[in-house]
Amino acid sequence: MAKNVLLVDDSSTMRKIISRSLRQAGLDFGEIYEAGDGQEALAMLEKEAIDIVLSDINMPNMNGIEFLREKANRPGIKDIPVFMISTETGEDIIGEAKSLGAIGALKKPFTPEKVNEVLGPLM
Amino acid sequence: MELEQYLVDATMEVFASMISIDIAPEPKGGGLPAVAADISSLIGLAGDFKGFLAVHCPEPVALGITSAMLGMEVTAVDDEVKDALGEVANMVAGGLKIGVATEGKKIGLAIATTVVGKALRTGGLSGADRAAVAFATPLGRFGVEVRFVLS
């Protein structure tokens, strides 16, 4: 069954690019939901039937690491997988994200081909 | 440390991956390049480099970059243009961060801010060093600069 995706990024431009890249990659997914920071993402996860989250790290209000930490404490949503898409690629911060449950990371900038390669197996 | 080369590499990668506009770094002449900017996007740097990275664009280049990123024609400077330029600065700063990390230096990135005006210039940061590169595009020139104090 096609998965519903939540895009979390403070840049509306980047949310549109990721959404377009998923389509260009020909991936089979259901609805695409959007959130501008970690707080909005938590609210969206509590409300909608979302199967996978693609999240930035550097965001105002609640960043991607804080989002992962808070999500891990909420029983109803803690098992929803989160994949990071960020300019942050250092082992320290990606390691922290993975320790908090992130299942992988994709570096910005990216091409649609890279999106297909990395995210295809998850969809 | 060849900061200009890191800026070139990072900017070229952003355009090659996500913005279908041909760009070419201008040869380094005598002195730092000046670019007449109507829109500048700045991102704060912390860690071993304290300061900011900025992307400076005249309006036609900013509109072209935004149109290419969104896949639709954008004809006026609005919040989408400011957001798109902020994301360009964010990604270039991310590339710079990776570059300097190869030399054992760490940079922390803040959230990008974009300002719109006429003939924008950056200043401040007393005692800071500056590295800058101008790029040529079919739509005009734009510039990327970093002003920093090494700690």
Interface residues (C-beta under 8 A of the other chain):
Chain A: D10 S11 S12 T13 M14 K16 I17 R20 N58 M59 P60 S86 T87 E88 T89 G90 K107 K108 P109 F110 T111 K114
Chain B: E13 V14 S17 M18 T66 M69 L70 G71 E80 D83 A84 G86 E87 N90 M91 A93 G94 G95 K97 I98 A101 L109 A110 I111
